[in-house]
Amino acid sequence: MTITIDPKLEARVRERADAEGLTIARYVERLINADEAAIEELEILAVDGLDSGEPIEISPGYWEEKHRRLDERLKLTITR
């Protein structure tokens, strides 16, 4: 397969492939495989989220409480 890409992008791809000791074809194949793996991971996380329990209502108060608890945890970490 032959594709045409911007010369600047081609140079970046060549540079990264060379840095990893790969041909351009193998480098692109790894990118595509990584992209597919990321999509699968995202789908798994989405399903896990849907199956994680009853939904909760998110309001400004929810985020305020989250921030307050995070601030408390950070203070404990800093004082150690």
LINJOKA-V715943 format. One record per residue. N is the residue number from 0. RES is the residue in three letters. OMEGA is omega in radians with two decimals (999 if undefined). BURIAL is I if it has 24 or more other ideal C-beta (glycine too) atoms within 12 Angstrom, else O. Layout:
N:RES:OMEGA:BURIAL ; N:RES:OMEGA:BURIAL
This chain:
0:MET:3.08:O ; 1:THR:3.06:O ; 2:ILE:3.10:O ; 3:THR:3.10:O ; 4:ILE:3.12:O ; 5:ASP:-3.12:O ; 6:PRO:3.12:O ; 7:LYS:3.11:O ; 8:LEU:3.11:O ; 9:GLU:3.12:O ; 10:ALA:3.12:O ; 11:ARG:3.13:O ; 12:VAL:3.12:I ; 13:ARG:-3.12:O ; 14:GLU:-3.12:O ; 15:ARG:3.10:O ; 16:ALA:3.12:O ; 17:ASP:-3.12:O ; 18:ALA:3.13:O ; 19:GLU:3.12:O ; 20:GLY:-3.09:O ; 21:LEU:2.94:O ; 22:THR:3.11:O ; 23:ILE:3.14:I ; 24:ALA:-3.13:O ; 25:ARG:3.12:O ; 26:TYR:3.13:O ; 27:VAL:3.10:O ; 28:GLU:3.11:O ; 29:ARG:3.10:O ; 30:LEU:-3.14:O ; 31:ILE:3.10:O ; 32:ASN:3.11:O ; 33:ALA:3.11:O ; 34:ASP:3.12:O ; 35:GLU:3.11:O ; 36:ALA:3.13:O ; 37:ALA:3.11:O ; 38:ILE:3.10:O ; 39:GLU:3.12:O ; 40:GLU:3.13:O ; 41:LEU:3.11:O ; 42:GLU:3.11:O ; 43:ILE:3.13:O ; 44:LEU:3.12:O ; 45:ALA:3.12:O ; 46:VAL:3.09:O ; 47:ASP:3.12:O ; 48:GLY:3.12:O ; 49:LEU:-3.11:O ; 50:ASP:-2.99:O ; 51:SER:3.11:O ; 52:GLY:-3.13:O ; 53:GLU:3.11:O ; 54:PRO:3.08:O ; 55:ILE:3.12:O ; 56:GLU:3.13:O ; 57:ILE:-3.13:O ; 58:SER:3.07:O ; 59:PRO:3.12:O ; 60:GLY:3.10:O ; 61:TYR:-3.12:O ; 62:TRP:3.09:O ; 63:GLU:3.13:O ; 64:GLU:3.08:O ; 65:LYS:-3.13:O ; 66:HIS:-3.14:O ; 67:ARG:-3.14:O ; 68:ARG:3.09:O ; 69:LEU:3.09:O ; 70:ASP:3.11:O ; 71:GLU:3.13:O ; 72:ARG:3.13:O ; 73:LEU:3.10:O ; 74:LYS:3.12:O ; 75:LEU:-3.14:O ; 76:THR:-3.11:O ; 77:ILE:-3.06:O ; 78:THR:-3.12:O ; 79:ARG:999:O
